[in-house]
């Protein structure tokens, strides 16, 4: 069995697929998470004894050091899509990333992959994008040989994009197109991101490089909503909303997050103010940037993949094909 890789944030959507990819290559894996009791299923992604779950808080360097003990490589997949409670962009994307990189550098761990986001920039409209860029800079400062990967929106069975809007379309007659739906994305399959990360750990030439990960097609937000509605067989109004008029939607989402932070049982908001700001910036691979191909990965198209999990949002779910056409769409 290959050497030990410590993965921070392994219980997340992308992190779980990274663990699966590393396990298939024979690595021993230590998954460092805040709540080990919620990550027990990750052990089933590998052979008996191959995957270890440990507690770690990336705000605390001592717990990071324990999680890195004996590791030959490290992956940081920690991220949040909105702030809630003590889970703040600055503390996780910047301070946490710096703590992990400094811990890896102190232990002489040179093979390090940091998961960022496409569009991360000091000039990004969103706090998410700005803190992701600051985290990248902190990692580079602490560990110049680190590999940084920046995916566009990531799709797959448990994604936070298509699933969210498909669920929203299940009970609302209209879906908002913030900014008119013109924002461009280059969706990338989660398994492709995982393979890229695993390959980056094995390729010496990946050290110190930044890779922008996007799928084979560029789509506007409106086009992605049309695709989602077609797959879920829903008829919904797509309502263009200019950015200034979208502000109340973000405020409502922020308020719901604040209440959810107190009571805990409320659902996540459909959108927040910062996510509206994110829609002001395209998420597309820059011309000439290193990407999936440079990491030996052929990009997977959305069209064959999203029907395999969006079917559950159809009226009748997996049995939608047994319904009459007029019953199957609503």
N, C-alpha and C positions, 0 to 999 in steps of 0.2 A: 504494500500500500504506500502511496506517495506521502509526502510530508504534510504537516499540519497547516491549515489555512484558517485564520480567525475571520469571521464575517460579522461585522456590526450591522444591525438592522436586518438581520436575516429573516425575521418574521413577517416582513412586508411583502407586497405583491411581487416586486422585482427581486428582492432578496431571496425569497423562497425558490425562485427559478435559478438563481445563481448557485444556491446550495445543491439543487438537483444536478446542474451541469458539472459542478466540481465533484460530486459524489460519483457520477458516472465515469469520471476520469480517474477514480481511485484515490482521491485525496482524503485524508482525515480532516474533519471539519469541526471547528468549535464555533458555535453560534452564540454571540454575545447579545443579550436582550435585557430590557428592563424588567420584564415579567416572564420568567422562565415557565411559569405554570400555564401561560397562554401559548407556548411554542412547542409543546410536547409532540405535536404531529410531525414536526420537522424531522424527527428521528426516523420516520418511516420512508424518507426520501433516499436513504442509503442502506447499507448492510448493517447487521447487528454490531453495535459498538463503533460504527464509522463516524457518527454524528453525535457530538456532545453539546448540551445546552448549558450555558452558564449565565449568571446574573452579572450585568454590568450597566453602569450609568455613565454616559459619555461626558457628563459634567464633572465627573470625579476621576482624575488621572490615576489614582491608586487602583480603581476597579478596572480601568483600561489596561493597566500594566499586568494585572492578574490574568486578564483574558488573553493577553498576548504571550504569556509565558510558554516558551517552547515552540512558538509559531515560526514558520519559514516565510509566510506570506500573509497579507491582510487585505480585506475588501471593506470599504466603508459604503454602505448602502442606506445610511440613516437619512431620512427626509420626512417632512410633513407638508401637506398641501395647503393647510391653513393653521393658524395659531389657535391654541386652546390651552387654558390653564398655564402650567409651567412649560409647555411645549411651544417655545417661541422660535421664530426663524433665526434670530441672532444666536441664541444659545445652542441650537442644534446644527444649523448649516455652517456657522462660522466657528464659534468657540468649540463645539463638539468635534468638528472636522480637524481643527488645529490640535486638540488634545490627542486624538487618535494618531494623527501623523507624527506628532512629537513623541508619543509613546512608541510607535514603530521605529522611529529613527533612533531612539535611545537604546532599543534592543537590537539594532543593526539589521532590521528587516527592510530589505531593499525592494522586494516585490510587493508593490502596493497599488491598488486600484481604487480610485475615488469616483463615486457616481455623482455627477453634477446634473445639469439640465441644459438643453439646447436653448440658446437665447440668454443664458446667464451673462450679465454685463453690469458694470457699475452704473451705466446709464439706463438700465431697464426701467420701465414704468412701474413695475411691481416690486414690492419689498422682497417677495420670493426670489425674483431674478437677481436683484442686487445682492442679497445675502448669499445666494448660490455662487455668484462671482467672487464675493469676499472669501467664501470658504475655499474656492479653488486657489486663490492667491495665498491663503494661509497654509494650505497643504503644500503648495510649491515651495514656500519659504522654509517650511520645516523639513520637507523631503523632496528635493529637486528631482529625484529619479521616479517620483510617483507618476502613474498613468492616470489621466483624467478622461472619463467618457461622459459625453453630453448627449443623452437621448432626447428626441422629440417626444410627443405624447406616446405612451406605451400602451399597446392594446393586447388583450389576452383575456382568458376566462374570468379573472377577478379584477379586471381593470377598473380604474376610477373615472373613466371617460364615457365609453359607450354604455356601460352598465348604469351609470348615474342618469344619463339623459333618457335611456330606455325606460328606466323606472319612473322618471318624471312624466314621460309621455303616457304612462299607464293611467294617470289620474287627472291630467290637465288637458284642456282642449287646445292649448297653444304652447309653443316653445319660443323663448326669446332668442333673437339673433343679435347679440350685443355687438354694437358697431356695424350693424348691417350684415354680419356673418361673413365679412371679407377676410378675416384673419386666416393666414395660411399655416398649415401643419404638414408634417411629413411623418405620419404615424409609423412606429416601428414595433415589430412583434417582440413580446417579452422574452421568448426563447432565443431570439437573435441577440438581444442585449445580453442575456446570460452567457451564450456561447462566446460573444465578443469579450466579456470580462474574463472568462476562463482562458481564452486564447491569449489575452493580454498578459496574464500571469506567466504563461509559458514562453512568450516571445521576448527575447532580450532587446530587440529593437523597439519594443513598445515603451521601454523605460523613458520617462521624461516627456512623453508625447501626450497630446490632447486629440481625442477622436470625437467627431460629431456623428451621432448615429441616427439615421433616418431610413425609412422604408423606401420602396421603389417608386412611390407616387406622392405628389404634392397636391393637397386638397384644401379648399376653403372650408371654413366652419359650416357654412350652409350646405356644402356638398356632403360633409360628414353627417349632418343631421338628416339629409335626404336618404343617405345610405342606411342609417340606423332605422329610420321609419319604414323603409322598404323591407328590411330584414324582419322587423317586428310586426309588419303588416298593420301599421297604424296610420290613420289619416289625421294629421294634426296641422294647425295653422303655424307657419313659421313667421314670426312677427319681428321685423327689423326694429331695433331700438337704438337710437344714437347713444354714444357714450355718455353725454351729459344727462340724458333722461334715464339711463340705467342705474344711476347712483342710488336711488331708493331701494332697488333690488339688492344691491350690495349692503346697504345699511340694515335691511331686514335680515340678511344672512348673518351679518356681524352680531346683531342683537340675539338671534337664535343661538349662535355659538356661545355668547356670554351666558345665556340662561342654561344652555346645555352643560357648560362648565360647572354650574352649581348643582343641577339636578341629575345630570349624567345620562338619563334614559331617553332624551329627546333625539330625533334623527339629525343627521348632518344637514346643513343648509344646502340648497341647490347651487348657490353661488355666493361669494363674499366680495367685499370691496376690492381686496387685493387680486382676486381671480378675475374681476372685471378689468383691472389694470393690466393683468397679464395678457388679456386679449388685444391690447394695443400693439403688442409685439408679435411678429411672425415667429414660428418655430420651425425653421427650414435650414437644412445643411448649407453652409456657405460654400460658394464656388471654390474648388481647389482644396477644401478641407479634407484631412484624413478621415476615413469612415469605416463602415463595416467591411468593405472589400480589403482594406489594409490590414484587418484583423482576421482575414480568411473566412468571412461569413457572407453568404449570399442572402440579400434581404428577401423576406417573405411578404407577399401581398396580403392586404386585409381581406379581400373578397372571399378567399376559401376558408378563412379562419373565423370571422365574426359570426357566421351562421351557426357555428358549433356551440355557441353559448348565448346568443341573443334570441334563440328560438323560445327560451323560457318566458320572454316578455310578450309573446304572441297570445292572443285569445285562444285558449285551449292548450297552450304550451307545446309539448312534444306531440300532442295529438291534433294540432291545428290542421293537419292535412286531411283529417276525417270530417272537418266541418264544411258546410256549404260556403262558397266564396263570400256571400253577403254576411255570413256569421263570423268568418275568420278575420275580417277587418273591422275595426271600430275606432 
